[in-house]
Amino acid sequence: MRYYLAPMEGVTGRIFRNAYHAFFCPMDKYFAPFITPNPDGGIGPKDMRDIAMEHDTGITLIPQILTNQADGFILTARTLAQMGFTEINLNLGCPSGTVVSKGRGSGFLAHPKELDQFLYEIFSKLDLKISVKTRLGKEREEEFEAVLEIYNRYPIEELIIHPRVREDYYRGSPHMEAFHRAFAHSEAPVCYNGDIFSPSDLRRLTDRQPSLDRVMLGRGIVTDPGLLEQIKSGNPITKERFLGFHDHLYQSFKGFFLPISGERVVLYKMKEYWSYMIAMFPDSKKWRKKIQRSQTLQAYEEAVAALFRECTFYVEP
């Protein structure tokens, strides 16, 4: 089985993936959060800092592009190729309202003719591996039958399917029957993405689809960074190791943001991670509030220390 880190905007960027890679079982690929092309194919300084290869030693990093304009994709992909990247991922899954309203991400799935023409242009003009991360459709899972026919016309490196539609966001259960149909009929290798939070979640998936050989982990790995190691070895993360990872992540954000942005940005970033990681502490309501309400790094550090000291730590077997 191959394991990939999902591209989560503002979450699985350079600092997180390097902290994860230093502490836990490495992923086979790390997908960077999306780049929106500039008109000239240039990459903005924020995105460049995130994907610069010298920042990701020992990591197989796949940059992702979000656009519905073939020219923009092609120019940006060529810039990335000049940087040394050999595979580019196309984002056809983002459910954000601001993205979908512009016909990008999962919003592009509602325009099959334009999508077909877009794919024709990028595959005919680029000599790069191009993978696709997709949802099933914009409104209904039945849309994917026509979308998959389009995908099957092109030499997609791999098709990463999150089996929800845009209107689902991340609510409810994935549409697994639609995923299994797609797996059976896709010409490209299929990777599963969505709602793998424990080894038992993965076992249920592979019991039904034993030939599946690649999965992408997103919210599950941010919630429990020891998840992949537990899947592979059966050994769950300990509270002490979780604390060590947290401290490394926290110090990395302090080192990067504190000199240029002050405490506010560091607090914002760590609070975002705790919106996921707090699930590891089932009796943490009091300390969750203290973490989220902290206005200084000292208050944050005191709240986190109390959480680790006083709350139960739980990993699902």
Sequence and secondary structure as in RCSB ss.txt:
>XXXX:A:sequence
MRYYLAPMEGVTGRIFRNAYHAFFCPMDKYFAPFITPNPDGGIGPKDMRDIAMEHDTGITLIPQILTNQADGFIL
TARTLAQMGFTEINLNLGCPSGTVVSKGRGSGFLAHPKELDQFLYEIFSKLDLKISVKTRLGKEREEEFEAVLEI
YNRYPIEELIIHPRVREDYYRGSPHMEAFHRAFAHSEAPVCYNGDIFSPSDLRRLTDRQPSLDRVMLGRGIVTDP
GLLEQIKSGNPITKERFLGFHDHLYQSFKGFFLPISGERVVLYKMKEYWSYMIAMFPDSKKWRKKIQRSQTLQAY
EEAVAALFRECTFYVEP
>XXXX:A:secstr
 EEEE   TTTSSHHHHHHHHHHS   SEEE   B   TTS   HHHHHHH GGGSTT  EE EE  S HHHHHH
HHHHHHHHT  EEEEEE    HHHHTTT GGGGGG HHHHHHHHHHHHHH  SEEEEEE SBSS GGGHHHHHHH
HTTS  S EEE  SBGGGTT S   HHHHHHHHHH SS EEEES   SHHHHHHHHHH TT  EEEESHHHHH T
THHHHHHHS    HHHHHHHHHHHHHHHHHHHHHHH HHHHHHHHHHHHHHHGGG TT HHHHHHHHH  SHHHH
HHHHHHHHHHS      
